[in-house]
């Protein structure tokens, strides 16, 4: 069979098959790189602290890339608008949420100030900051929660839900940020509360299986190109072998017929 494969025709076809296999292999490598690249977590840009008005505007939603962003916001807390939530993660039986008005935009912003195991202390902590003074809060910015997330039990709520706060806040001018801030330890200490446990948002790595499938597919195509060349050569060799057998058989028949007494 290899005598057939060494013929110029089949050598040229082999070179073409190798060229196609190389192209398919390169496409497979590209798809594999895409699969790995798409699986990498996004850069943790949330860990660079920025002012709130530098990353968002009132009424704007909080996308995945902004959730957990470290921010700084300056304003004042509104007296009488302290809300106490319970059943939340991050520490404590009760968490204090204050109504802050941003000095720069005048928009309202819920701020989770800190926590206490005593409801009265949680309320007093919020009132302690709502003395009319301008304060600067540092923390992380998160998407507003829905009232549907509330774990309502005996008049207690659990969600930082601005859609519900607007019905209870006394000073509200219809402009609200699309998220809320969980304050750091400095704000909690100023309110004589414990700090709500907080951490950087996780960046899950999700492997791109579709691109991986395409990569494997291109490798199969590359192997198939070489396999086709092999099959073509083998078929040509088998065809020649069959023709040689038929020729020998015909020659043997003619020889037998040519012998005397065979007519």
ChimeraX attribute file (.defattr): number of C-alpha atoms within 10 A of each C-alpha:
attribute: neighborCount
match mode: 1-to-1
recipient: residues
	/A:1	14
	/A:2	9
	/A:3	8
	/A:4	15
	/A:5	20
	/A:6	13
	/A:7	11
	/A:8	10
	/A:9	10
	/A:10	17
	/A:11	15
	/A:12	13
	/A:13	17
	/A:14	20
	/A:15	13
	/A:16	15
	/A:17	21
	/A:18	17
	/A:19	15
	/A:20	18
	/A:21	21
	/A:22	16
	/A:23	16
	/A:24	21
	/A:25	21
	/A:26	16
	/A:27	19
	/A:28	24
	/A:29	18
	/A:30	17
	/A:31	22
	/A:32	21
	/A:33	15
	/A:34	17
	/A:35	21
	/A:36	17
	/A:37	12
	/A:38	16
	/A:39	15
	/A:40	14
	/A:41	12
	/A:42	11
	/A:43	9
	/A:44	14
	/A:45	12
	/A:46	18
	/A:47	14
	/A:48	9
	/A:49	14
	/A:50	15
	/A:51	13
	/A:52	22
	/A:53	14
	/A:54	9
	/A:55	13
	/A:56	15
	/A:57	15
	/A:58	18
	/A:59	14
	/A:60	11
	/A:61	15
	/A:62	21
	/A:63	11
	/A:64	11
	/A:65	13
	/A:66	19
	/A:67	17
	/A:68	24
	/A:69	25
	/A:70	25
	/A:71	23
	/A:72	19
	/A:73	21
	/A:74	17
	/A:75	21
	/A:76	23
	/A:77	27
	/A:78	23
	/A:79	19
	/A:80	16
	/A:81	23
	/A:82	27
	/A:83	22
	/A:84	23
	/A:85	22
	/A:86	22
	/A:87	18
	/A:88	18
	/A:89	12
	/A:90	15
	/A:91	18
	/A:92	20
	/A:93	17
	/A:94	25
	/A:95	32
	/A:96	27
	/A:97	27
	/A:98	29
	/A:99	29
	/A:100	28
	/A:101	25
	/A:102	23
	/A:103	14
	/A:104	11
	/A:105	14
	/A:106	16
	/A:107	19
	/A:108	29
	/A:109	25
	/A:110	26
	/A:111	26
	/A:112	28
	/A:113	33
	/A:114	32
	/A:115	32
	/A:116	22
	/A:117	15
	/A:118	13
	/A:119	17
	/A:120	11
	/A:121	17
	/A:122	29
	/A:123	23
	/A:124	17
	/A:125	27
	/A:126	33
	/A:127	19
	/A:128	15
	/A:129	24
	/A:130	22
	/A:131	12
	/A:132	12
	/A:133	10
	/A:134	16
	/A:135	17
	/A:136	12
	/A:137	23
	/A:138	22
	/A:139	24
	/A:140	27
	/A:141	24
	/A:142	22
	/A:143	19
	/A:144	20
	/A:145	18
	/A:146	13
	/A:147	17
	/A:148	9
	/A:149	12
	/A:150	18
	/A:151	16
	/A:152	15
	/A:153	10
	/A:154	6
	/A:155	6
	/A:156	14
	/A:157	20
	/A:158	20
	/A:159	20
	/A:160	27
	/A:161	20
	/A:162	23
	/A:163	13
	/A:164	13
	/A:165	17
	/A:166	18
	/A:167	9
	/A:168	14
	/A:169	18
	/A:170	13
	/A:171	14
	/A:172	18
	/A:173	11
	/A:174	9
	/A:175	15
	/A:176	23
	/A:177	23
	/A:178	22
	/A:179	25
	/A:180	27
	/A:181	29
	/A:182	27
	/A:183	25
	/A:184	21
	/A:185	19
	/A:186	18
	/A:187	23
	/A:188	23
	/A:189	14
	/A:190	15
	/A:191	24
	/A:192	20
	/A:193	24
	/A:194	23
	/A:195	24
	/A:196	23
	/A:197	15
	/A:198	15
	/A:199	9
	/A:200	13
	/A:201	17
	/A:202	9
	/A:203	11
	/A:204	10
	/A:205	12
	/A:206	12
	/A:207	15
	/A:208	17
	/A:209	14
	/A:210	12
	/A:211	19
	/A:212	20
	/A:213	14
	/A:214	18
	/A:215	24
	/A:216	17
	/A:217	16
	/A:218	22
	/A:219	19
	/A:220	15
	/A:221	18
	/A:222	23
	/A:223	17
	/A:224	15
	/A:225	19
	/A:226	19
	/A:227	13
	/A:228	14
	/A:229	20
	/A:230	17
	/A:231	11
	/A:232	14
	/A:233	23
	/A:234	16
	/A:235	13
	/A:236	16
	/A:237	17
	/A:238	13
	/A:239	12
	/A:240	14
	/A:241	13
	/A:242	12
	/A:243	12
	/A:244	12
	/A:245	12
	/A:246	12
	/A:247	12
	/A:248	12
	/A:249	12
	/A:250	12
	/A:251	12
	/A:252	12
	/A:253	11
	/A:254	11
	/A:255	10
	/A:256	13
	/A:257	12
	/A:258	11
	/A:259	9
	/A:260	7
	/A:261	7
	/A:262	7
	/A:263	7
